[in-house]
Amino acid sequence: MVLFQHFGLEAKPIFKHFDLSDFNYPPHLHRAFEIIFVKRGQLHVQIEKQTYSVNKQQFAVVFPNQIHGFNMLPNSTATIVLFSPEIIGAFNEQYHDLVPENPVIFDNHPLDFDGATNIFAIKGLLYTLCSKIVEQTTFIPQKTSEKLSIVHEIIDYINNHYTHECTLQLASTAIGYDYVYLSKLFQKTMDISFTKYLNRFRISKARQLLKNTDEPITQIAFNVGYANLRTFNRNFKLLNEISPADYRKTDQTTTYGKAIQENYISG
């Protein structure tokens, strides 16, 4: 599943960084660069249709409009850095329409983003990362298509309507494209059907609510768009191998603050 986020579209360039622990985030995309540093443990990051293992003293780099998601192993922590292409204008101009052939970069000296208190310090740190990327990987053309913008619209529709009735038929009416065409396009682009994607999206949201709220499981099921608790329980167990109740009791944690929830999770 993919979440469409609006990073990089703000009136002013953005720069955000925060830590996440024992956190899984479904495939998503946005128009900002994203750096994922592993501070402890290991994570698996999916970029487009490839999956990479990222260990301590490594980071993964995601270029704008690349579909990506990640899964952290237990007892893992990562720093997420998000920033607009404009902040590294020279790099972005030179490598526009290109992506790293190998997005996993070694870094034995993690940078101190907390100490970057002005735009010049931020640019200095980010260009240091750019240098490490250029030194350690080659670049290949990024696959682009006008059809991708249509997939963006479908994703945006799901992100705004998953809590209620949400079908591809309704999405096709809302964005003005033929249902059959959208069904084939989404499956071909995302390698997953609209229905499966929507289900995984809703279950991912449910995992966050189970770990970060005290709401009853029935209410959580309704909050993420399920009208039937039995269906929610079945789908949750199918994707997580345990029931929602057992998942809530596990030691696995999903840690993020209010700012992260507003600026990253919800996009």
C-alpha positions in Angstrom: 0.0 0.0 0.0 1.1 3.5 -0.6 0.4 6.8 1.1 0.6 9.9 -0.9 2.1 12.7 1.2 2.6 16.3 0.3 6.1 16.9 1.5 7.9 19.3 -0.9 4.8 21.1 -1.9 4.8 23.7 0.9 5.2 27.4 0.3 8.6 27.3 2.1 11.2 24.5 1.9 10.8 21.9 4.7 13.4 20.2 6.9 12.2 17.6 9.5 14.0 15.0 11.5 12.8 12.6 14.2 13.4 9.2 15.7 11.2 6.1 15.4 11.5 2.9 17.4 10.2 -0.6 16.5 8.1 1.0 13.8 6.7 -0.3 10.5 5.4 2.1 7.9 3.7 1.0 4.7 4.8 2.0 1.2 4.2 5.7 0.5 5.5 8.4 -1.7 6.1 12.2 -1.5 8.0 14.9 -3.3 10.7 15.3 -0.8 14.0 13.5 -0.2 14.0 11.0 2.7 17.0 9.7 4.6 16.6 6.7 7.0 19.5 6.3 9.4 19.7 3.1 11.5 20.8 4.0 15.0 20.2 0.6 16.5 19.2 -2.8 15.2 18.2 -3.3 11.6 15.4 -2.4 9.2 14.2 -3.6 5.8 13.3 -0.8 3.4 11.3 -1.3 0.2 12.1 1.2 -2.6 9.9 0.6 -5.7 9.9 -3.2 -6.0 13.3 -3.9 -4.4 13.9 -4.6 -0.7 17.2 -3.7 1.1 18.5 -4.5 4.6 19.9 -1.5 6.4 22.1 -1.9 9.5 23.6 0.3 12.1 26.1 2.8 10.6 24.1 2.8 7.3 21.4 4.8 5.9 18.9 4.5 3.0 18.2 7.4 0.7 14.9 7.8 -1.1 14.6 10.3 -3.9 11.4 12.3 -4.6 8.4 10.3 -5.9 9.9 6.9 -5.2 7.5 4.5 -3.7 9.0 3.3 -0.4 8.2 1.8 3.0 10.1 0.1 5.8 9.9 -2.5 8.6 12.1 -2.3 11.7 13.2 -5.4 13.5 12.5 -5.5 17.2 14.6 -3.2 19.4 15.5 -1.0 16.5 15.6 2.7 16.2 16.0 4.9 13.2 16.3 8.7 12.5 14.1 9.9 9.7 15.2 13.0 7.8 12.8 14.7 5.3 13.7 17.8 3.3 12.6 19.7 0.2 14.6 19.3 -3.0 15.1 23.1 -3.0 17.4 22.9 0.1 20.0 21.0 -2.0 19.3 22.8 -5.2 22.6 22.1 -6.9 22.5 18.4 -6.2 18.8 18.1 -7.1 19.5 19.9 -10.4 22.4 17.7 -11.4 20.6 14.4 -10.5 17.1 15.3 -11.5 15.3 12.4 -13.1 17.9 10.0 -11.7 17.9 7.7 -8.7 20.6 5.8 -6.8 21.3 2.3 -8.2 22.2 1.2 -4.6 20.3 3.3 -2.1 22.1 1.9 1.0 25.0 4.1 2.1 27.7 3.4 4.8 28.1 6.2 7.3 30.4 5.7 10.3 30.0 9.3 11.5 26.3 10.1 12.0 25.5 13.8 11.6 24.2 16.0 14.4 21.0 17.4 13.0 19.9 18.6 16.5 22.8 21.0 16.4 21.8 22.5 13.0 20.2 25.7 14.1 20.1 27.7 10.8 19.6 27.0 7.1 23.3 27.2 6.3 24.1 24.5 8.9 21.3 22.3 7.6 22.5 22.7 4.0 26.1 21.8 5.1 24.9 18.6 6.7 22.7 17.6 3.8 25.4 18.3 1.2 27.8 16.1 3.3 25.2 13.3 2.9 25.0 14.1 -0.9 28.8 13.7 -1.1 28.6 10.3 0.6 25.8 9.2 -1.8 27.8 10.2 -4.9 30.9 8.5 -3.6 29.2 5.2 -2.9 26.7 4.6 -5.7 26.0 5.2 -9.4 22.8 6.6 -10.7 20.2 5.3 -13.1 17.3 7.0 -14.9 14.1 7.2 -12.8 11.1 5.6 -14.4 8.5 8.2 -15.0 5.1 8.2 -16.5 2.2 10.5 -16.9 0.1 7.6 -15.6 1.8 7.9 -12.2 -0.1 11.1 -11.6 -3.3 9.2 -11.9 -2.1 6.7 -9.3 -1.3 9.6 -7.1 -4.9 10.7 -7.3 -6.2 7.3 -6.4 -3.8 7.1 -3.4 -4.8 10.6 -2.3 -8.5 9.6 -2.5 -7.9 6.5 -0.3 -5.9 8.6 2.2 -8.9 11.0 2.5 -11.7 8.4 2.5 -10.5 5.1 4.1 -12.5 5.8 7.3 -15.8 5.4 5.4 -17.0 3.6 2.4 -14.1 3.6 0.0 -14.2 1.7 -3.3 -12.5 2.0 -6.7 -15.8 2.7 -8.2 -16.3 5.8 -6.0 -12.7 6.8 -6.6 -13.1 6.6 -10.4 -16.2 8.8 -10.2 -14.4 11.3 -8.0 -11.3 11.7 -10.2 -13.1 11.2 -13.6 -11.6 8.0 -15.0 -13.0 4.8 -16.2 -13.2 2.1 -13.4 -11.7 -0.7 -15.5 -8.9 1.5 -16.7 -8.0 2.5 -13.1 -8.2 -1.1 -11.9 -5.7 -2.3 -14.5 -3.5 0.8 -14.0 -3.3 0.5 -10.3 -2.6 -3.2 -10.4 0.2 -2.8 -12.9 1.8 0.2 -11.2 1.5 -0.9 -7.6 1.7 -4.7 -8.1 -1.3 -5.0 -5.8 -5.1 -4.7 -6.3 -7.0 -1.7 -5.1 -8.9 -3.8 -2.6 -5.8 -5.5 -1.1 -4.0 -2.1 -0.9 -7.0 -0.5 0.9 -7.2 -3.4 3.4 -3.4 -3.2 4.2 -3.7 0.5 4.5 -6.5 0.2 7.0 -4.8 -2.5 9.0 -1.6 -0.4 9.2 -3.7 2.5 10.6 -5.2 0.0 13.1 -1.8 -1.1 14.3 -0.9 2.5 15.1 -4.2 3.0 17.0 -3.8 -0.3 19.0 -0.4 0.8 20.2 -1.0 4.5 20.8 -4.6 4.7 22.1 -6.8 3.0 24.7 -9.8 2.9 22.3 -11.7 -0.4 22.3 -10.9 -2.7 19.4 -14.4 -2.5 18.1 -14.1 1.3 17.9 -10.7 1.1 16.2 -12.2 -1.3 13.6 -14.9 1.3 12.8 -12.4 4.2 12.8 -10.3 2.6 10.1 -13.3 1.9 7.9 -14.5 -1.6 8.8 -18.3 -2.0 9.3 -17.9 -5.6 10.5 -15.7 -6.6 13.5 -15.3 -10.2 12.3 -13.9 -9.0 9.0 -11.5 -6.7 10.7 -10.3 -9.4 13.1 -9.8 -11.9 10.2 -7.9 -9.4 8.0 -5.8 -8.2 10.9 -4.7 -11.8 11.8 -4.1 -12.6 8.1 -1.6 -9.8 7.8 -0.1 -9.9 11.3 -0.4 -13.6 12.2 -1.9 -12.6 15.6 -5.2 -11.1 16.7 -5.7 -7.3 17.4 -6.0 -8.1 21.1 -2.8 -10.1 21.2 -1.0 -7.5 19.1 -1.9 -4.8 21.7 -0.4 -7.0 24.4 2.9 -7.6 22.7 6.1 -5.8 23.7 6.5 -4.4 20.2 6.0 -0.7 20.4 5.1 2.0 17.9 6.5 5.2 19.1 5.9 8.6 17.6 5.0 12.0 19.0 2.3 14.4 18.1 4.5 16.3 15.7 5.4 13.1 13.9 1.8 12.0 13.7 0.8 15.3 12.2 3.8 15.8 9.9 4.7 12.3 8.8 2.1 9.8 9.5 -0.8 11.8 8.1 1.3 13.7 5.6 
